[in-house]
């Protein structure tokens, strides 16, 4: 949801960027196509390409998290449109992710929900209880430092998920991922990304292992990664000052600072 970028948009504006934080299809007031195939990657990539074309800019920086980052990786791999820089938050490149899924059970266990979401109607039924309160609870409970997730922000997430067709749209991303992704490329067959790329990674991600990031530099020629200890999957919301400092440095072609214990905002009580 676009609200997840509330801490980054002012910083990007200060740097002189015209920054857009669109809701992906199915979220917010964006349209909610009804069929699983409507959420196939080709359609999601076309959505992003359409926004870039509408912006009419010569230089484009793509900043993405969660499903946006899944799309952003593919956007850069397939070279859908030229990018100046790429910033990814807490989603692994598909090459290292496939390796992590195939090596041991750690990542496979964390990805249980992807397989659960393949079941018809039941995920929506469970997530939709109490006007979609489980969706807000899942976000809040998986955060380490919950201070940047006050009730009015969580209400936006809950209200978004409670709209007619919203939960089906959200779950259909995962259904389409397995049903319409086509033949899986071997990691060594994935085209190199040549766009300068920064990955920011909260280490306490309940859904993704740190190991799923290892070896990303094999797939991105100009790559740097910064790990944030004691920060969850929701890195740009949970540690905005540190995240913004890293983004700012990267965008200004300065050395990207490492995250140290003293940089993390508040220790959870």
N, C-alpha and C positions, 0 to 999 in steps of 0.2 A: 504494500500500500504506500502511496506517496507520502503519507505522514511519517514514514520511517526515515525520510531525508530531511526532517525539520531542522536538524542541527547543521546540516551541510549546505543547504541552499544559501543562507546568508554569507557564509564564507566564500562560496563560489561567486556570488554577486560582488563581494568585495574585491575579488581578483579580476573582475571585469568580464566574467562569463555570463552569457545568456543561458541560464540553467533551467531545464525542464525536468520535472519529476512526474511523469505520467503514471496513471494506474494501468497496469496490464489488463488485457481483456478479461472480463469476469470480476474485476475489482472496482471498488468505488462506483462511479457513475459510467464507467466504460461498459460497452455492450457485453452481453453474456450469451454467446452462441450456444445452442443446446446440445450439440453432438460432441462426442469424444474427439472425432477427427478434426473438429474446429480448433483443437489445441495442439495439433501436430506442430513440430518444430518449424516447418516451412512457413506456416501461418504466423507464428510468433516472430520469426525473423522478418517477415514482410511488414508486420506492425512497426517494428523498430526502424526498418528502412524507410517506411512512409513518414515517420516522425522526423527522421533526419532530412529527408527530401523537403518536407514542409518547412523546416527551419532555414533551409537555404544557405547554410554556412559552409565555408571552405574547409574549416578545421573543426573536427568533432572529437571530443573526449567522451568516452562511454564509461560511466561509473555504475556499478551494479552489485546487487546483493540477492541471495536466495534464488528464487526462480529467475529474477532478472539477470543474475550472474550466470545461470545455466544457459540462458539465451545469449548473453554477451560473449561467453566463450565460443559458442558456435558461430556467432556473428563475425568474430575475429578469425576463427579457423577457416571459415568459408569465404572470407573477404567479401562480404555482402556489399559493404561500402567502405571507403578509406577511413581509417581512424588515425588521429594524431597520438592519442594515448588511451590506455585501458586501465581501469582500476576495478579490482574484484575484491569483494568482501565475503569471506567465509563460504566459498563454494569452490571445490577443487576442479582443476582442468580435467576433462574426461579421460585423458591418458593415465595419469596417476590414480584417478578414481577407479578405473577398471582394474588396475593392478592391485589396489587395496581390496577391492571386492573379491578378487580371485586368490588372495593370499591371507589365509586365516579367516577367523570368524568375527573379528572385532568390528569391521565396517559393515559386514553383512547383518550383524545383530542390530547395529544402530540404524540400519535402513529398513527395519521391519515394517514401518508404516507405509513404505512405497508398495510393498506387496499386499498389505491390508487394504490399501486404497483401490486395488484392482477388483475388489468385491462389489457387485452392484448394490446401490442404494443404502447399504448398511452403514458405511462411513458417514454419509450425510445425516442419517438418522441419529447416530450417536453424537456427532459434532453439533447437531442442530438443537439439542436439548437446551431448555431454559434460554431460548432465543439466542443460541450459538455461544453461550457462555463458555463451553469447553474450549473454543478457539482462543478466546482471550486468556483463559487460564493456562493454556499450553504455552503461550508466549511469555506470560508473566512468571510462571513457575520455572521456566527454563533459563531465565535471566539470573545472573549471579548477583549483580548489584541492581536492585529493583527501583532505585530512586528516580530513574528517568522513565519509569512506566507508571505514572500516576493514574488515578481512576478515569480522568477525562480522556486520556490517550487510550486506555484499554477499552473504553466505551466505543471509541471510533472503530477499533478492530472488531469488537463484538457486533456493533451495528452494521458494519460492512458485511460480515459473514451471515447476518440474519436476513439479508435482502432475498427476495424470491430468486431462486436459481443460483445464488452466489456460492453456496457450498458445493453444488454439483460442478460449477465452473472451476472452483479451486481444486477439487479432487480430480477433475478431468485432465489437469496438467500431468498428473502422475500416471493416469491411465493411458494417455496418449504417448507418454514417454516410453512405455514398454510395448505398446501396440503399433505405433506408427514411426518408430525411430529408424526402421530399415535395418539392413545388415550392419552388424557391429564391426567397426574398423578395429584392427589390432592397433595397440598403442603406437607401434612403429610406423603405421600407415597414416597417422593423423598429420595433416599438413602443418608445417611450422607457423607459428605466429611471429611476425616480425615487428609488431607494434610495441613500443615501450610499455611495459606492464608492471603495475604494482599490485601485489596481493596483501591485504590486511586480514589477519586471522586471529580471532578470539579463540584461545586454546581450550576453553571449557564449553565446547560445542556438544550438545547432547546427541546430535544426529550425524556428525561427521568427525572422523578421527584426524588428528594432526598428521598421522602417517599418510593420509590421502593427499597431502600437499607435497610429499617428498618426490624429488625428481622433476618438478614442474619446469625447471630450467632446461630440461631436455627438449621441451616442446615450445618454449618461448625464447627467442634469441636475446632479447633485452629485458631481463626479468629480475625483480627484487621482491622479497617477501619479508614482512614484519609480523612477528607473533606477539600477541598481547596476553600475558598471563592473567589468570583469574577474570577473564572476560568471556562472555557466552557467544553464541551464534549471532546475537543481535548487536554486533560490534559497533556499528556506527551510531546506534542509539545509546548503548550502555557506556561507551567510553568516547564521547564525541570530541572532547578536547584533544585527546591523543590521536584519534583517527583523523581529525581535521589537520593537526600539525603534520601528520604524515602525508596526507593528500596535498596540502599546501606546498610542502617542500618538493614533492614529486612534480607537481604542475609547474613549479617555478624552476625546474631543473637544478634543484639543490639536493645535497645528500639527504636521504630520508632517514629520520632519527629512528633508533631502536627504541622499543618499549621496555622500560625498566620498572621495577616494583614501585618506585616513588612517582612514576608518571601516571599510574592507574589512579583514577579519581578518588574513590572512597572504598574502603574495605567493607564488605557486607557484614552487617551485625549478626 
